[in-house]
Amino acid sequence: MRVWYNRTFSSVNAAIKLIREADTEGRFTIIHSNANRHAPAARLAHEFYVEPTGLKGDAYVDWCLRFCRDHHIDIFVPGREATLLAAEHARFADIQTRVLSAAPPAQLKRIHDKADFYAATVLPDAPVAAFRPFTTLEQFDAAYAELRPQHAKLCVKPAHGIYGLGFAIVDEARSSAALLLGGVEYHIGYQDLRRGLGELVAASGPFKTMLLMEFLDGPEYSVDCVGDHGRLVTSVVRRKLPQAGGGQLIDMRQDILDATARLAADYQLNGVFNVQFREGGGRPRLLEINPRMSGGIGMACLAGPNLPYIALRGFAEGYDGLEIPAPRHGMRVAEVGVATELA
């Protein structure tokens, strides 16, 4: 069975390696494509192809259709343009290619818009932090006046974003320059933030939607999962430890597992996906769903379940009879970088 992973996040490297290690019977031929011919996954896949640059939207979908037809792809696991491709399953089915999407297109669109996602998600056991969207300085000031009396710290982040880009804790005592010189990461001075927002509006009008939120100061949990169209097949909960170099702890908290199962059902999650929580007020609080493999997928799989292989095998042949080991609760894991020469 020929399986294609197109251009996506670096987690595809670990996924291809894990699948090939588990696929001792040779069920799958793994194909990867990337615009970067030196991508590490090029050395891990059975076949590698260079993607064209500059294609977006419908033009990229058309290229994917041609690629699947020309290379006889049985299963396509999209990374780039995943939301758009999720709406095109029928076109791929016409050329005998099945598309493994993480959720239906409407759900993917909502997941990627945190303002909409937070407003729509009902999760009593792990509710989202208090938040207010804003696109102008006046909206920011109104949101700050409402939330600040209720919470010791507030933070900002974009409604659309990945990797924590744009996240910052609002510091009322220090300027951004003082924070920079002090080596304080992920903080921004309150007055500097207000001044910058005002300058943006004056120059170009309302900006892209940002969120002002209650800052949660407890430990963070990352849950790597396999879903079957809304059913949580298996998951591994990693707790991020505060000490640098201390790794992460496999912590199979039942309340987090229950909340993840509900999210899987509500958003019809499928294949490999990731859910982020952070503790606040003594209970887990939902941060986001990543409808893709996380950067820590390799660490999660050390605990037992080979998540990328389970997801691929289950999608290809069904989950009945597929042996899935229970995660090793209490295991400590870490990633260690290894230098290599690029071809």
Contacts in CASP RR format, 6 or more apart in sequence:
PFRMAT RR
TARGET T0000
AUTHOR 0000-0000-0000
METHOD contacts of the structure
MODEL  1
MRVWYNRTFSSVNAAIKLIREADTEGRFTIIHSNANRHAPAARLAHEFYV
EPTGLKGDAYVDWCLRFCRDHHIDIFVPGREATLLAAEHARFADIQTRVL
SAAPPAQLKRIHDKADFYAATVLPDAPVAAFRPFTTLEQFDAAYAELRPQ
HAKLCVKPAHGIYGLGFAIVDEARSSAALLLGGVEYHIGYQDLRRGLGEL
VAASGPFKTMLLMEFLDGPEYSVDCVGDHGRLVTSVVRRKLPQAGGGQLI
DMRQDILDATARLAADYQLNGVFNVQFREGGGRPRLLEINPRMSGGIGMA
CLAGPNLPYIALRGFAEGYDGLEIPAPRHGMRVAEVGVATELA
1 27 0 8 1.000
1 28 0 8 1.000
1 29 0 8 1.000
1 74 0 8 1.000
1 75 0 8 1.000
1 316 0 8 1.000
2 28 0 8 1.000
2 29 0 8 1.000
2 31 0 8 1.000
2 71 0 8 1.000
2 72 0 8 1.000
2 73 0 8 1.000
2 74 0 8 1.000
2 75 0 8 1.000
3 28 0 8 1.000
3 29 0 8 1.000
3 30 0 8 1.000
3 31 0 8 1.000
3 73 0 8 1.000
3 74 0 8 1.000
3 75 0 8 1.000
3 76 0 8 1.000
3 77 0 8 1.000
3 312 0 8 1.000
4 31 0 8 1.000
4 32 0 8 1.000
4 33 0 8 1.000
4 67 0 8 1.000
4 68 0 8 1.000
4 71 0 8 1.000
4 73 0 8 1.000
4 75 0 8 1.000
4 76 0 8 1.000
4 77 0 8 1.000
5 12 0 8 1.000
5 15 0 8 1.000
5 16 0 8 1.000
5 30 0 8 1.000
5 31 0 8 1.000
5 32 0 8 1.000
5 33 0 8 1.000
5 41 0 8 1.000
5 45 0 8 1.000
5 77 0 8 1.000
5 79 0 8 1.000
6 32 0 8 1.000
6 33 0 8 1.000
6 51 0 8 1.000
6 64 0 8 1.000
6 67 0 8 1.000
6 76 0 8 1.000
6 77 0 8 1.000
6 78 0 8 1.000
6 79 0 8 1.000
6 80 0 8 1.000
7 33 0 8 1.000
7 34 0 8 1.000
7 35 0 8 1.000
7 51 0 8 1.000
7 79 0 8 1.000
7 80 0 8 1.000
8 78 0 8 1.000
8 79 0 8 1.000
8 80 0 8 1.000
8 292 0 8 1.000
9 79 0 8 1.000
9 292 0 8 1.000
9 293 0 8 1.000
9 295 0 8 1.000
10 40 0 8 1.000
10 295 0 8 1.000
11 292 0 8 1.000
11 293 0 8 1.000
11 294 0 8 1.000
11 295 0 8 1.000
11 296 0 8 1.000
11 297 0 8 1.000
12 32 0 8 1.000
12 41 0 8 1.000
12 293 0 8 1.000
13 40 0 8 1.000
13 41 0 8 1.000
13 44 0 8 1.000
14 293 0 8 1.000
14 295 0 8 1.000
14 296 0 8 1.000
14 297 0 8 1.000
14 298 0 8 1.000
14 301 0 8 1.000
14 308 0 8 1.000
15 272 0 8 1.000
15 293 0 8 1.000
15 297 0 8 1.000
15 308 0 8 1.000
16 30 0 8 1.000
16 32 0 8 1.000
16 41 0 8 1.000
16 44 0 8 1.000
16 45 0 8 1.000
16 308 0 8 1.000
17 44 0 8 1.000
18 297 0 8 1.000
18 298 0 8 1.000
18 301 0 8 1.000
18 306 0 8 1.000
18 307 0 8 1.000
18 308 0 8 1.000
18 309 0 8 1.000
19 28 0 8 1.000
19 30 0 8 1.000
19 306 0 8 1.000
19 308 0 8 1.000
19 309 0 8 1.000
19 312 0 8 1.000
20 30 0 8 1.000
20 44 0 8 1.000
21 306 0 8 1.000
22 306 0 8 1.000
22 309 0 8 1.000
23 309 0 8 1.000
27 313 0 8 1.000
27 316 0 8 1.000
28 312 0 8 1.000
28 316 0 8 1.000
29 46 0 8 1.000
29 47 0 8 1.000
30 44 0 8 1.000
30 45 0 8 1.000
30 46 0 8 1.000
30 47 0 8 1.000
31 45 0 8 1.000
31 46 0 8 1.000
31 47 0 8 1.000
31 48 0 8 1.000
31 49 0 8 1.000
31 71 0 8 1.000
31 73 0 8 1.000
32 39 0 8 1.000
32 41 0 8 1.000
32 42 0 8 1.000
32 44 0 8 1.000
32 45 0 8 1.000
32 47 0 8 1.000
32 48 0 8 1.000
32 49 0 8 1.000
33 48 0 8 1.000
33 49 0 8 1.000
33 50 0 8 1.000
33 51 0 8 1.000
33 67 0 8 1.000
34 41 0 8 1.000
34 42 0 8 1.000
34 48 0 8 1.000
34 50 0 8 1.000
34 51 0 8 1.000
35 50 0 8 1.000
35 51 0 8 1.000
35 52 0 8 1.000
35 53 0 8 1.000
37 48 0 8 1.000
37 50 0 8 1.000
38 342 0 8 1.000
38 343 0 8 1.000
39 48 0 8 1.000
40 340 0 8 1.000
40 342 0 8 1.000
41 48 0 8 1.000
42 48 0 8 1.000
42 343 0 8 1.000
43 343 0 8 1.000
47 71 0 8 1.000
49 67 0 8 1.000
49 71 0 8 1.000
51 63 0 8 1.000
52 63 0 8 1.000
55 63 0 8 1.000
56 81 0 8 1.000
57 81 0 8 1.000
57 84 0 8 1.000
58 84 0 8 1.000
60 80 0 8 1.000
60 81 0 8 1.000
60 84 0 8 1.000
61 81 0 8 1.000
61 84 0 8 1.000
61 85 0 8 1.000
61 88 0 8 1.000
61 91 0 8 1.000
64 76 0 8 1.000
64 78 0 8 1.000
64 81 0 8 1.000
64 85 0 8 1.000
65 88 0 8 1.000
65 91 0 8 1.000
65 92 0 8 1.000
65 95 0 8 1.000
67 73 0 8 1.000
68 76 0 8 1.000
68 92 0 8 1.000
68 95 0 8 1.000
68 97 0 8 1.000
69 95 0 8 1.000
69 97 0 8 1.000
73 97 0 8 1.000
74 96 0 8 1.000
74 97 0 8 1.000
74 98 0 8 1.000
74 316 0 8 1.000
75 97 0 8 1.000
75 98 0 8 1.000
75 99 0 8 1.000
75 100 0 8 1.000
75 312 0 8 1.000
75 315 0 8 1.000
75 316 0 8 1.000
76 85 0 8 1.000
76 92 0 8 1.000
76 97 0 8 1.000
76 98 0 8 1.000
76 99 0 8 1.000
76 100 0 8 1.000
77 99 0 8 1.000
77 100 0 8 1.000
77 312 0 8 1.000
78 85 0 8 1.000
78 86 0 8 1.000
78 99 0 8 1.000
78 100 0 8 1.000
78 101 0 8 1.000
79 292 0 8 1.000
82 101 0 8 1.000
82 102 0 8 1.000
82 108 0 8 1.000
82 291 0 8 1.000
82 292 0 8 1.000
83 105 0 8 1.000
83 108 0 8 1.000
83 109 0 8 1.000
83 112 0 8 1.000
84 105 0 8 1.000
85 99 0 8 1.000
85 101 0 8 1.000
86 99 0 8 1.000
86 101 0 8 1.000
86 102 0 8 1.000
86 103 0 8 1.000
86 104 0 8 1.000
86 105 0 8 1.000
86 108 0 8 1.000
87 105 0 8 1.000
88 99 0 8 1.000
89 98 0 8 1.000
89 99 0 8 1.000
89 101 0 8 1.000
92 98 0 8 1.000
92 99 0 8 1.000
98 315 0 8 1.000
100 270 0 8 1.000
100 271 0 8 1.000
100 311 0 8 1.000
100 312 0 8 1.000
100 315 0 8 1.000
101 108 0 8 1.000
101 270 0 8 1.000
102 108 0 8 1.000
102 269 0 8 1.000
102 270 0 8 1.000
102 271 0 8 1.000
102 272 0 8 1.000
102 273 0 8 1.000
102 291 0 8 1.000
102 292 0 8 1.000
103 111 0 8 1.000
103 267 0 8 1.000
103 268 0 8 1.000
103 269 0 8 1.000
103 270 0 8 1.000
103 273 0 8 1.000
103 291 0 8 1.000
104 268 0 8 1.000
107 267 0 8 1.000
107 268 0 8 1.000
108 291 0 8 1.000
110 116 0 8 1.000
110 117 0 8 1.000
110 120 0 8 1.000
110 267 0 8 1.000
111 117 0 8 1.000
111 267 0 8 1.000
111 288 0 8 1.000
111 289 0 8 1.000
111 291 0 8 1.000
112 160 0 8 1.000
112 161 0 8 1.000
112 291 0 8 1.000
113 159 0 8 1.000
113 160 0 8 1.000
114 157 0 8 1.000
114 158 0 8 1.000
114 159 0 8 1.000
114 160 0 8 1.000
114 161 0 8 1.000
114 211 0 8 1.000
114 288 0 8 1.000
115 131 0 8 1.000
115 133 0 8 1.000
115 159 0 8 1.000
115 209 0 8 1.000
115 211 0 8 1.000
116 159 0 8 1.000
117 288 0 8 1.000
117 289 0 8 1.000
118 128 0 8 1.000
118 131 0 8 1.000
118 211 0 8 1.000
121 128 0 8 1.000
121 263 0 8 1.000
121 266 0 8 1.000
121 286 0 8 1.000
122 266 0 8 1.000
123 259 0 8 1.000
123 262 0 8 1.000
123 263 0 8 1.000
123 286 0 8 1.000
125 255 0 8 1.000
125 258 0 8 1.000
125 259 0 8 1.000
125 262 0 8 1.000
125 283 0 8 1.000
125 284 0 8 1.000
126 255 0 8 1.000
126 256 0 8 1.000
126 259 0 8 1.000
126 277 0 8 1.000
126 283 0 8 1.000
126 284 0 8 1.000
126 285 0 8 1.000
126 286 0 8 1.000
127 285 0 8 1.000
127 286 0 8 1.000
128 285 0 8 1.000
128 286 0 8 1.000
128 287 0 8 1.000
129 213 0 8 1.000
129 214 0 8 1.000
129 215 0 8 1.000
129 216 0 8 1.000
129 285 0 8 1.000
129 287 0 8 1.000
130 147 0 8 1.000
130 150 0 8 1.000
130 151 0 8 1.000
130 213 0 8 1.000
130 214 0 8 1.000
131 211 0 8 1.000
131 212 0 8 1.000
131 213 0 8 1.000
131 214 0 8 1.000
132 139 0 8 1.000
132 142 0 8 1.000
132 143 0 8 1.000
132 146 0 8 1.000
132 147 0 8 1.000
132 211 0 8 1.000
132 212 0 8 1.000
132 213 0 8 1.000
133 139 0 8 1.000
133 143 0 8 1.000
133 159 0 8 1.000
133 209 0 8 1.000
133 210 0 8 1.000
133 211 0 8 1.000
133 212 0 8 1.000
134 140 0 8 1.000
134 142 0 8 1.000
134 143 0 8 1.000
134 209 0 8 1.000
134 210 0 8 1.000
134 211 0 8 1.000
134 212 0 8 1.000
135 206 0 8 1.000
135 207 0 8 1.000
135 208 0 8 1.000
135 209 0 8 1.000
135 210 0 8 1.000
136 197 0 8 1.000
136 201 0 8 1.000
136 205 0 8 1.000
136 206 0 8 1.000
136 207 0 8 1.000
137 194 0 8 1.000
137 197 0 8 1.000
137 198 0 8 1.000
137 201 0 8 1.000
140 193 0 8 1.000
140 194 0 8 1.000
140 197 0 8 1.000
140 210 0 8 1.000
140 212 0 8 1.000
141 194 0 8 1.000
143 212 0 8 1.000
144 154 0 8 1.000
144 212 0 8 1.000
147 154 0 8 1.000
147 212 0 8 1.000
147 213 0 8 1.000
147 214 0 8 1.000
148 154 0 8 1.000
150 214 0 8 1.000
151 214 0 8 1.000
151 215 0 8 1.000
152 215 0 8 1.000
153 169 0 8 1.000
153 170 0 8 1.000
153 214 0 8 1.000
153 215 0 8 1.000
153 217 0 8 1.000
154 169 0 8 1.000
154 170 0 8 1.000
154 212 0 8 1.000
154 213 0 8 1.000
154 214 0 8 1.000
154 215 0 8 1.000
155 167 0 8 1.000
155 168 0 8 1.000
155 169 0 8 1.000
155 170 0 8 1.000
155 212 0 8 1.000
155 213 0 8 1.000
155 214 0 8 1.000
155 215 0 8 1.000
156 166 0 8 1.000
156 167 0 8 1.000
156 168 0 8 1.000
156 170 0 8 1.000
156 188 0 8 1.000
156 193 0 8 1.000
156 210 0 8 1.000
156 211 0 8 1.000
156 212 0 8 1.000
156 213 0 8 1.000
157 164 0 8 1.000
157 166 0 8 1.000
157 167 0 8 1.000
157 168 0 8 1.000
157 210 0 8 1.000
157 211 0 8 1.000
157 213 0 8 1.000
158 165 0 8 1.000
158 166 0 8 1.000
158 208 0 8 1.000
158 209 0 8 1.000
158 210 0 8 1.000
158 211 0 8 1.000
159 208 0 8 1.000
159 209 0 8 1.000
159 210 0 8 1.000
159 211 0 8 1.000
160 208 0 8 1.000
160 209 0 8 1.000
162 290 0 8 1.000
167 186 0 8 1.000
168 186 0 8 1.000
168 187 0 8 1.000
168 188 0 8 1.000
168 193 0 8 1.000
169 186 0 8 1.000
169 187 0 8 1.000
169 188 0 8 1.000
169 215 0 8 1.000
170 187 0 8 1.000
170 188 0 8 1.000
170 189 0 8 1.000
170 190 0 8 1.000
170 193 0 8 1.000
170 212 0 8 1.000
171 179 0 8 1.000
171 184 0 8 1.000
171 187 0 8 1.000
171 188 0 8 1.000
171 189 0 8 1.000
171 190 0 8 1.000
172 189 0 8 1.000
172 190 0 8 1.000
174 184 0 8 1.000
174 187 0 8 1.000
174 189 0 8 1.000
175 189 0 8 1.000
175 191 0 8 1.000
175 192 0 8 1.000
176 187 0 8 1.000
176 188 0 8 1.000
176 189 0 8 1.000
176 192 0 8 1.000
176 193 0 8 1.000
177 192 0 8 1.000
179 187 0 8 1.000
179 188 0 8 1.000
179 189 0 8 1.000
197 207 0 8 1.000
200 207 0 8 1.000
201 207 0 8 1.000
216 278 0 8 1.000
216 279 0 8 1.000
216 280 0 8 1.000
216 285 0 8 1.000
216 287 0 8 1.000
217 280 0 8 1.000
218 278 0 8 1.000
218 279 0 8 1.000
218 280 0 8 1.000
219 239 0 8 1.000
219 240 0 8 1.000
219 241 0 8 1.000
219 242 0 8 1.000
219 278 0 8 1.000
219 279 0 8 1.000
220 239 0 8 1.000
220 240 0 8 1.000
220 276 0 8 1.000
220 277 0 8 1.000
220 278 0 8 1.000
220 279 0 8 1.000
220 287 0 8 1.000
221 237 0 8 1.000
221 238 0 8 1.000
221 239 0 8 1.000
221 240 0 8 1.000
221 251 0 8 1.000
221 253 0 8 1.000
221 256 0 8 1.000
221 276 0 8 1.000
221 277 0 8 1.000
221 278 0 8 1.000
221 279 0 8 1.000
221 284 0 8 1.000
222 237 0 8 1.000
222 238 0 8 1.000
222 240 0 8 1.000
222 248 0 8 1.000
222 274 0 8 1.000
222 275 0 8 1.000
222 276 0 8 1.000
222 294 0 8 1.000
222 296 0 8 1.000
222 300 0 8 1.000
223 235 0 8 1.000
223 236 0 8 1.000
223 237 0 8 1.000
223 238 0 8 1.000
223 256 0 8 1.000
223 257 0 8 1.000
223 260 0 8 1.000
223 274 0 8 1.000
223 275 0 8 1.000
223 276 0 8 1.000
223 277 0 8 1.000
224 235 0 8 1.000
224 236 0 8 1.000
224 238 0 8 1.000
224 272 0 8 1.000
224 274 0 8 1.000
224 293 0 8 1.000
224 294 0 8 1.000
224 296 0 8 1.000
224 297 0 8 1.000
224 300 0 8 1.000
224 301 0 8 1.000
224 307 0 8 1.000
225 232 0 8 1.000
225 233 0 8 1.000
225 234 0 8 1.000
225 235 0 8 1.000
225 236 0 8 1.000
225 260 0 8 1.000
225 264 0 8 1.000
225 269 0 8 1.000
225 272 0 8 1.000
225 273 0 8 1.000
225 274 0 8 1.000
225 275 0 8 1.000
225 307 0 8 1.000
226 232 0 8 1.000
226 233 0 8 1.000
226 234 0 8 1.000
226 235 0 8 1.000
226 271 0 8 1.000
226 272 0 8 1.000
226 305 0 8 1.000
226 307 0 8 1.000
226 310 0 8 1.000
226 311 0 8 1.000
227 233 0 8 1.000
227 264 0 8 1.000
227 269 0 8 1.000
227 270 0 8 1.000
227 271 0 8 1.000
227 272 0 8 1.000
227 273 0 8 1.000
227 311 0 8 1.000
228 270 0 8 1.000
228 271 0 8 1.000
228 314 0 8 1.000
228 319 0 8 1.000
229 268 0 8 1.000
229 270 0 8 1.000
230 264 0 8 1.000
230 265 0 8 1.000
230 267 0 8 1.000
230 268 0 8 1.000
230 269 0 8 1.000
230 270 0 8 1.000
231 264 0 8 1.000
231 265 0 8 1.000
232 257 0 8 1.000
232 260 0 8 1.000
232 261 0 8 1.000
232 264 0 8 1.000
232 265 0 8 1.000
232 269 0 8 1.000
233 310 0 8 1.000
233 311 0 8 1.000
233 319 0 8 1.000
233 324 0 8 1.000
234 305 0 8 1.000
234 307 0 8 1.000
234 310 0 8 1.000
234 324 0 8 1.000
234 327 0 8 1.000
235 257 0 8 1.000
235 260 0 8 1.000
235 327 0 8 1.000
236 250 0 8 1.000
236 252 0 8 1.000
236 300 0 8 1.000
236 301 0 8 1.000
236 303 0 8 1.000
236 304 0 8 1.000
236 305 0 8 1.000
236 307 0 8 1.000
236 327 0 8 1.000
237 250 0 8 1.000
237 251 0 8 1.000
237 252 0 8 1.000
237 253 0 8 1.000
237 256 0 8 1.000
237 257 0 8 1.000
237 327 0 8 1.000
238 248 0 8 1.000
238 249 0 8 1.000
238 250 0 8 1.000
238 251 0 8 1.000
238 296 0 8 1.000
238 299 0 8 1.000
238 300 0 8 1.000
238 333 0 8 1.000
239 248 0 8 1.000
239 249 0 8 1.000
239 250 0 8 1.000
239 251 0 8 1.000
240 247 0 8 1.000
240 248 0 8 1.000
241 247 0 8 1.000
241 248 0 8 1.000
241 249 0 8 1.000
245 334 0 8 1.000
246 332 0 8 1.000
246 334 0 8 1.000
247 332 0 8 1.000
247 333 0 8 1.000
247 334 0 8 1.000
248 299 0 8 1.000
248 332 0 8 1.000
248 333 0 8 1.000
248 334 0 8 1.000
249 330 0 8 1.000
249 331 0 8 1.000
249 332 0 8 1.000
249 333 0 8 1.000
250 300 0 8 1.000
250 303 0 8 1.000
250 327 0 8 1.000
250 328 0 8 1.000
250 329 0 8 1.000
250 330 0 8 1.000
250 331 0 8 1.000
250 332 0 8 1.000
250 333 0 8 1.000
251 329 0 8 1.000
251 330 0 8 1.000
252 327 0 8 1.000
252 329 0 8 1.000
252 330 0 8 1.000
253 284 0 8 1.000
255 283 0 8 1.000
255 284 0 8 1.000
256 277 0 8 1.000
256 284 0 8 1.000
259 275 0 8 1.000
259 277 0 8 1.000
259 284 0 8 1.000
259 286 0 8 1.000
260 275 0 8 1.000
263 269 0 8 1.000
263 275 0 8 1.000
263 286 0 8 1.000
263 289 0 8 1.000
264 273 0 8 1.000
267 289 0 8 1.000
269 289 0 8 1.000
269 291 0 8 1.000
270 315 0 8 1.000
271 311 0 8 1.000
271 315 0 8 1.000
272 292 0 8 1.000
272 293 0 8 1.000
272 297 0 8 1.000
272 307 0 8 1.000
272 308 0 8 1.000
272 311 0 8 1.000
273 289 0 8 1.000
273 290 0 8 1.000
273 291 0 8 1.000
273 292 0 8 1.000
273 293 0 8 1.000
274 289 0 8 1.000
274 290 0 8 1.000
274 292 0 8 1.000
274 293 0 8 1.000
274 294 0 8 1.000
274 297 0 8 1.000
275 286 0 8 1.000
275 288 0 8 1.000
275 289 0 8 1.000
275 290 0 8 1.000
276 286 0 8 1.000
276 287 0 8 1.000
276 288 0 8 1.000
276 289 0 8 1.000
276 290 0 8 1.000
277 284 0 8 1.000
277 285 0 8 1.000
277 286 0 8 1.000
277 287 0 8 1.000
278 284 0 8 1.000
278 285 0 8 1.000
278 287 0 8 1.000
279 285 0 8 1.000
293 307 0 8 1.000
293 308 0 8 1.000
294 300 0 8 1.000
296 335 0 8 1.000
297 307 0 8 1.000
297 308 0 8 1.000
298 335 0 8 1.000
299 333 0 8 1.000
299 334 0 8 1.000
299 335 0 8 1.000
300 307 0 8 1.000
300 333 0 8 1.000
301 307 0 8 1.000
301 308 0 8 1.000
302 331 0 8 1.000
302 333 0 8 1.000
303 327 0 8 1.000
303 328 0 8 1.000
303 331 0 8 1.000
303 333 0 8 1.000
304 325 0 8 1.000
304 326 0 8 1.000
304 327 0 8 1.000
304 328 0 8 1.000
305 324 0 8 1.000
305 325 0 8 1.000
305 327 0 8 1.000
310 322 0 8 1.000
310 324 0 8 1.000
313 322 0 8 1.000
314 322 0 8 1.000
END
